[in-house]
């Protein structure tokens, strides 16, 4: 299956936005669960690792979006914002440095914004008009 530029940017923006929603909902869900939990493990494993699903989907979306974008600045911005988000999520799991949670939200929103910008930047009728190498 070949992803076109618009599909990759839409998927990337959606994945980044869902990542932010996931991050924002976590404290609320953990608080609600603490009232009803009887288990020792208060956080379900699938919920703790859901952000890795978002990052995995996002890396493919960034790859296809950057591959087909004619704007070099947008290409680098997509990769840098994805890398920042990935490192921040790894940091959250491994706990290298204690950072405020809003930094991760900002990184995910930045990635979504770059996808949306790239989606609107290139309004091609065909796949090859956006690619300088084609």
C-alpha positions as CSV (number, residue, x, y, z in Angstrom):
1,X,0.0,0.0,0.0
2,X,1.4,3.4,-1.0
3,X,0.6,6.3,1.3
4,X,0.2,9.6,-0.3
5,X,1.4,12.8,1.3
6,X,-2.1,13.9,2.4
7,X,-2.8,10.5,4.0
8,X,0.5,10.4,5.9
9,X,0.1,13.9,7.2
10,X,-3.5,13.2,8.3
11,X,-2.4,10.0,10.0
12,X,0.5,11.7,11.7
13,X,-1.6,14.7,12.9
14,X,-4.2,12.3,14.2
15,X,-1.7,10.1,16.0
16,X,0.0,13.1,17.6
17,X,-3.3,14.5,18.7
18,X,-4.4,11.1,20.1
19,X,-1.1,11.0,21.9
20,X,-1.8,14.3,23.6
21,X,-5.3,13.2,24.6
22,X,-3.9,9.9,26.0
23,X,-1.4,11.9,28.0
24,X,-4.0,14.3,29.3
25,X,-6.5,11.5,30.2
26,X,-4.0,9.4,32.1
27,X,-4.1,11.4,35.4
28,X,-7.9,11.4,35.3
29,X,-8.2,7.7,34.6
30,X,-5.6,6.8,37.3
31,X,-7.4,8.9,39.8
32,X,-10.8,7.3,39.0
33,X,-9.2,3.8,39.0
34,X,-7.6,4.4,42.4
35,X,-11.1,4.6,43.9
36,X,-12.1,1.2,42.5
37,X,-8.8,-0.7,42.1
38,X,-8.1,-3.7,44.3
39,X,-5.1,-4.9,42.4
40,X,-1.5,-4.0,43.2
41,X,-0.8,-2.9,39.7
42,X,-2.9,0.2,39.4
43,X,-1.9,1.0,35.8
44,X,-2.9,-1.5,33.1
45,X,0.1,-2.6,31.0
46,X,-1.7,-1.8,27.7
47,X,-2.3,1.8,28.9
48,X,1.3,2.4,30.0
49,X,2.6,1.3,26.6
50,X,-0.1,2.9,24.4
51,X,2.2,5.9,23.7
52,X,4.7,3.5,22.0
53,X,1.9,2.7,19.5
54,X,1.4,6.4,18.8
55,X,5.1,6.9,18.3
56,X,5.4,3.9,16.0
57,X,2.5,5.1,13.8
58,X,4.0,8.6,13.9
59,X,7.4,7.5,12.6
60,X,5.8,6.0,9.5
61,X,3.7,9.0,9.0
62,X,6.7,11.3,9.4
63,X,8.7,9.1,7.0
64,X,6.2,9.3,4.2
65,X,5.4,12.9,4.8
66,X,9.0,14.0,4.8
67,X,9.7,11.8,1.8
68,X,7.1,13.5,-0.3
69,X,7.4,17.1,1.0
70,X,9.1,19.7,-1.2
71,X,9.9,22.0,1.8
72,X,13.2,21.0,3.3
73,X,12.5,23.0,6.5
74,X,9.3,21.0,7.0
75,X,11.1,17.7,6.5
76,X,13.6,18.5,9.2
77,X,11.0,19.9,11.5
78,X,8.9,16.8,11.2
79,X,11.9,14.6,12.1
80,X,13.2,16.8,14.9
81,X,9.8,17.1,16.5
82,X,9.3,13.3,16.2
83,X,12.7,12.6,17.7
84,X,12.0,15.0,20.6
85,X,8.7,13.3,21.3
86,X,10.3,9.9,21.1
87,X,13.1,10.9,23.5
88,X,10.6,12.5,25.9
89,X,8.5,9.3,26.0
90,X,11.6,7.2,26.6
91,X,12.6,9.6,29.3
92,X,9.2,9.2,30.9
93,X,9.5,5.4,30.9
94,X,13.2,5.2,32.0
95,X,13.1,8.3,34.2
96,X,16.5,9.8,33.2
97,X,15.5,13.3,34.1
98,X,12.4,14.7,35.9
99,X,10.7,16.9,33.4
100,X,7.2,18.6,33.5
101,X,4.6,16.7,31.6
102,X,3.6,19.7,29.5
103,X,6.9,19.4,27.6
104,X,5.7,16.1,26.2
105,X,2.3,17.6,25.3
106,X,4.1,20.4,23.6
107,X,6.3,18.0,21.5
108,X,3.2,16.0,20.4
109,X,1.3,19.1,19.5
110,X,4.3,20.5,17.6
111,X,4.4,17.3,15.6
112,X,0.7,17.5,14.8
113,X,1.0,21.1,13.8
114,X,3.9,20.3,11.4
115,X,1.8,17.5,9.8
116,X,-1.1,19.9,9.4
117,X,1.1,22.6,7.9
118,X,2.6,20.1,5.5
119,X,-0.9,18.8,4.6
120,X,-1.9,22.3,3.7
121,X,1.4,23.4,2.2
122,X,1.4,21.0,-0.7
123,X,-1.9,20.9,-2.6
124,X,-0.8,18.6,-5.4
125,X,-3.1,16.7,-7.8
126,X,-0.5,13.9,-8.1
127,X,2.1,12.4,-5.8
128,X,5.1,13.5,-7.9
129,X,4.6,17.2,-7.9
130,X,5.5,17.4,-4.2
131,X,8.7,15.5,-4.5
132,X,11.7,17.4,-5.7
133,X,13.5,14.2,-6.6
134,X,10.8,12.9,-8.9
